[in-house]
Amino acid sequence: MLVKQAAHVVELLELFARLGRPAALAEVSQQLGWPRSSAFKLLGTLVELGFLYEPRARGGYWPTPRWLELAQAFAQAQPLPPSLGRVLDEVVQRTGETAVLAAPAGAHAVFLQVVDSPHAIRYAAGVGKRVPIHATATGRALLSLHSPAERASLLARIRYERYTDATVMSAEAVEADVAASVARGWFESTGGFTPDLGGVALPLRLDGRRFAILAAGPVGRVRGTYPALAATVREAIERHVAAAAR
């Protein structure tokens, strides 16, 4: 469920990032498809709170550094362990595929860090992307870190939408996949959420937090390489995370 006002703030920030310059009321309204009155109220509220300003008279609105101060405060309070970035770098260097660090966010997995594959045809996913926790290797890897009771409660609330023919469509099927994947040593998905995308994910607990590391690419390139991809991710975790902990 989306709260419209909160979603509009995010859409506005994304518009500023996309434009790379100030935007006037009329442009905000047109670009985002909002009624002019709604855009006026939101812009005025953010100006009053110190989050927007007008760099030049009638030159449009632009975010103030207050956003940066907040983001820096968040990052300093709960920084991502540097070792995880080194894991992603090694996975990309050794496999040539995109590597992702994800964490649970309710019924979704959210991408916290992404290192892109060097290939022209690759899995492209930005920081902040959310994927269904039940329909992806990343999500099911995170689910394996939940207690059975937590997992059962979450799976009971999920709306099982069919994204592709390979989508897992019930709590029982998710539980069976989690059990089989834990026994195998990695989680895998072939087009369960995004068609023609394949990958493997491994779960990881670190500093009391739950993460998953994903290596993914086009199915035509990664199909048949899942055991090797999983071994590479596991070795990178051992080298940069487990060894550092010891």
C-alpha positions as CSV (number, residue, x, y, z in Angstrom):
1,M,0.0,0.0,0.0
2,L,1.4,3.4,-1.0
3,V,0.8,6.6,0.8
4,K,0.3,9.1,-2.0
5,Q,2.0,12.1,-0.3
6,A,5.0,10.1,0.7
7,A,5.3,8.6,-2.9
8,H,5.1,12.1,-4.3
9,V,8.1,13.3,-2.3
10,V,10.2,10.5,-3.7
11,E,8.9,11.1,-7.2
12,L,9.9,14.8,-6.9
13,L,13.4,14.0,-5.7
14,E,13.8,11.5,-8.6
15,L,12.7,14.2,-11.0
16,F,15.3,16.7,-9.7
17,A,18.0,14.0,-10.0
18,R,16.9,13.2,-13.5
19,L,16.7,16.8,-14.7
20,G,20.0,17.9,-12.9
21,R,18.6,21.5,-12.6
22,P,15.9,23.5,-10.9
23,A,12.3,23.0,-12.0
24,A,9.5,25.4,-11.8
25,L,6.0,24.7,-10.6
26,A,4.5,24.2,-14.1
27,E,7.3,21.8,-15.1
28,V,6.9,19.7,-11.9
29,S,3.2,19.5,-12.5
30,Q,3.6,18.6,-16.2
31,Q,6.5,16.1,-15.7
32,L,4.9,14.2,-12.9
33,G,1.3,14.5,-14.1
34,W,0.1,16.1,-10.9
35,P,-2.6,18.7,-10.6
36,R,-1.0,22.2,-10.3
37,S,-2.6,22.7,-6.9
38,S,-1.1,19.5,-5.5
39,A,2.3,20.4,-6.9
40,F,2.0,23.9,-5.4
41,K,1.1,22.5,-1.9
42,L,4.0,20.0,-1.9
43,L,6.6,22.4,-3.1
44,G,5.4,25.0,-0.6
45,T,5.6,22.6,2.3
46,L,9.1,21.4,1.4
47,V,10.2,25.1,1.1
48,E,8.7,25.8,4.5
49,L,10.5,22.9,6.0
50,G,13.9,23.9,4.5
51,F,14.2,21.1,2.0
52,L,13.7,23.2,-1.1
53,Y,14.8,26.6,-2.2
54,E,14.9,28.9,-5.2
55,P,18.5,29.5,-6.3
56,R,17.4,32.4,-8.5
57,A,14.2,34.5,-8.4
58,R,11.5,32.6,-10.4
59,G,14.2,30.2,-11.5
60,G,12.6,27.1,-10.2
61,Y,13.0,24.9,-7.1
62,W,16.0,22.9,-6.1
63,P,16.8,20.6,-3.0
64,T,18.8,22.1,-0.2
65,P,21.8,20.4,1.4
66,R,19.5,19.3,4.2
67,W,18.8,16.1,2.2
68,L,22.5,15.4,2.1
69,E,22.9,16.0,5.8
70,L,20.2,13.5,6.6
71,A,21.6,10.9,4.2
72,Q,25.1,11.3,5.7
73,A,23.6,10.9,9.2
74,F,21.8,7.7,8.2
75,A,25.0,6.3,6.6
76,Q,27.1,7.1,9.6
77,A,24.6,5.6,12.1
78,Q,24.2,2.3,10.2
79,P,27.1,2.1,7.6
80,L,27.3,-0.8,5.3
81,P,30.4,-2.9,6.2
82,P,33.1,-2.2,3.7
83,S,33.9,-5.9,3.5
84,L,30.5,-6.4,1.6
85,G,31.6,-4.0,-1.1
86,R,34.8,-6.0,-1.5
87,V,32.7,-9.2,-1.9
88,L,30.7,-7.6,-4.7
89,D,33.8,-6.3,-6.5
90,E,35.4,-9.8,-6.4
91,V,32.3,-11.5,-7.6
92,V,32.0,-9.2,-10.6
93,Q,35.8,-9.5,-11.4
94,R,35.7,-13.3,-11.3
95,T,32.3,-14.0,-12.9
96,G,31.7,-11.0,-15.2
97,E,28.1,-10.8,-13.9
98,T,26.3,-8.2,-11.9
99,A,26.6,-8.5,-8.1
100,V,24.0,-7.1,-5.6
101,L,23.8,-6.7,-1.9
102,A,20.2,-6.9,-0.6
103,A,18.4,-6.8,2.7
104,P,14.8,-7.6,3.7
105,A,12.1,-4.8,3.6
106,G,8.8,-6.4,4.5
107,A,7.5,-8.5,1.6
108,H,10.4,-7.4,-0.6
109,A,14.2,-7.5,-0.8
110,V,15.7,-4.1,-1.4
111,F,19.0,-3.5,-3.2
112,L,21.5,-1.6,-1.0
113,Q,24.6,-1.8,-3.2
114,V,25.1,-2.8,-6.9
115,V,28.2,-3.5,-8.9
116,D,27.4,-3.8,-12.6
117,S,28.7,-6.4,-15.0
118,P,31.1,-5.1,-17.6
119,H,29.1,-6.8,-20.4
120,A,27.0,-4.7,-22.7
121,I,24.1,-7.1,-22.1
122,R,23.8,-7.5,-18.4
123,Y,21.5,-7.4,-15.4
124,A,21.0,-3.7,-14.7
125,A,19.5,-2.9,-11.3
126,G,19.9,0.3,-9.3
127,V,20.2,0.9,-5.5
128,G,16.8,1.0,-4.0
129,K,15.2,-1.5,-6.4
130,R,12.8,-3.8,-4.7
131,V,11.9,-7.4,-5.7
132,P,9.3,-9.7,-4.2
133,I,10.9,-11.7,-1.4
134,H,9.1,-14.9,-2.3
135,A,9.7,-14.8,-6.1
136,T,13.5,-14.3,-6.3
137,A,16.6,-16.1,-5.3
138,T,17.6,-13.0,-3.4
139,G,14.4,-12.8,-1.4
140,R,14.3,-16.5,-0.6
141,A,17.9,-16.4,0.6
142,L,16.8,-13.6,3.0
143,L,13.8,-15.6,4.0
144,S,16.1,-18.4,5.1
145,L,17.5,-16.1,7.8
146,H,14.0,-15.6,9.3
147,S,12.9,-17.9,12.0
148,P,10.2,-20.4,10.9
149,A,7.5,-18.4,12.7
150,E,8.6,-15.1,11.2
151,R,8.7,-16.7,7.7
152,A,5.3,-18.3,8.1
153,S,3.8,-15.0,9.3
154,L,5.3,-13.1,6.4
155,L,4.4,-15.7,3.7
156,A,0.8,-15.8,5.0
157,R,0.5,-12.0,4.2
158,I,2.0,-12.1,0.7
159,R,-0.1,-11.7,-2.4
160,Y,1.1,-14.4,-4.8
161,E,1.1,-12.7,-8.1
162,R,2.3,-14.6,-11.2
163,Y,5.1,-12.6,-12.8
164,T,6.2,-15.3,-15.1
165,D,5.5,-19.0,-15.7
166,A,8.3,-19.8,-13.2
167,T,7.0,-17.8,-10.3
168,V,6.6,-19.6,-7.0
169,M,2.9,-19.3,-6.2
170,S,2.3,-20.5,-2.6
171,A,3.7,-20.4,0.9
172,E,4.2,-24.2,0.7
173,A,6.2,-23.9,-2.5
174,V,8.4,-21.2,-1.0
175,E,9.1,-23.2,2.1
176,A,10.0,-26.2,0.0
177,D,12.4,-24.1,-2.1
178,V,14.0,-22.6,1.0
179,A,14.6,-26.1,2.5
180,A,16.0,-27.5,-0.7
181,S,18.2,-24.4,-1.2
182,V,19.6,-24.5,2.3
183,A,20.5,-28.2,1.8
184,R,22.1,-27.4,-1.6
185,G,24.0,-24.5,-0.2
186,W,22.7,-21.7,-2.5
187,F,19.5,-20.2,-3.8
188,E,18.8,-20.0,-7.5
189,S,16.2,-18.5,-9.8
190,T,15.6,-18.7,-13.5
191,G,13.1,-16.1,-14.7
192,G,10.9,-16.4,-11.6
193,F,10.4,-12.6,-11.4
194,T,12.3,-11.1,-14.4
195,P,12.0,-13.0,-17.6
196,D,15.3,-14.2,-19.1
197,L,17.2,-13.4,-15.9
198,G,19.1,-16.1,-13.9
199,G,21.2,-15.9,-10.8
200,V,22.2,-17.4,-7.5
201,A,22.1,-15.8,-4.0
202,L,23.7,-16.7,-0.7
203,P,22.4,-15.5,2.7
204,L,24.7,-13.7,5.2
205,R,24.3,-12.5,8.8
206,L,26.7,-9.7,9.8
207,D,26.6,-7.4,12.8
208,G,23.1,-8.6,13.7
209,R,21.8,-7.7,10.2
210,R,20.5,-9.9,7.5
211,F,21.9,-9.7,3.9
212,A,21.9,-11.6,0.7
213,I,24.6,-11.5,-2.0
214,L,23.3,-12.1,-5.6
215,A,25.2,-12.8,-8.8
216,A,22.9,-12.5,-11.8
217,G,22.9,-12.2,-15.6
218,P,21.1,-13.2,-18.7
219,V,19.8,-16.8,-18.5
220,G,21.5,-17.7,-21.8
221,R,24.8,-16.9,-20.3
222,V,24.5,-18.1,-16.7
223,R,22.3,-21.2,-17.1
224,G,24.4,-24.2,-16.2
225,T,26.9,-22.1,-14.2
226,Y,25.0,-21.8,-11.0
227,P,27.3,-24.1,-8.9
228,A,30.3,-22.1,-10.1
229,L,28.6,-18.8,-9.4
230,A,27.6,-20.0,-5.9
231,A,31.2,-21.2,-5.2
232,T,32.6,-17.8,-6.2
233,V,30.2,-15.9,-4.0
234,R,30.9,-18.2,-1.1
235,E,34.7,-17.9,-1.5
236,A,34.4,-14.1,-1.7
237,I,32.4,-14.0,1.5
238,E,34.9,-16.2,3.2
239,R,37.8,-14.1,2.0
240,H,36.4,-10.7,2.9
241,V,33.8,-11.2,5.6
242,A,34.4,-14.5,7.5
243,A,38.2,-14.1,7.5
244,A,37.9,-10.5,8.8
245,A,35.6,-11.6,11.6
246,R,38.1,-14.2,12.8
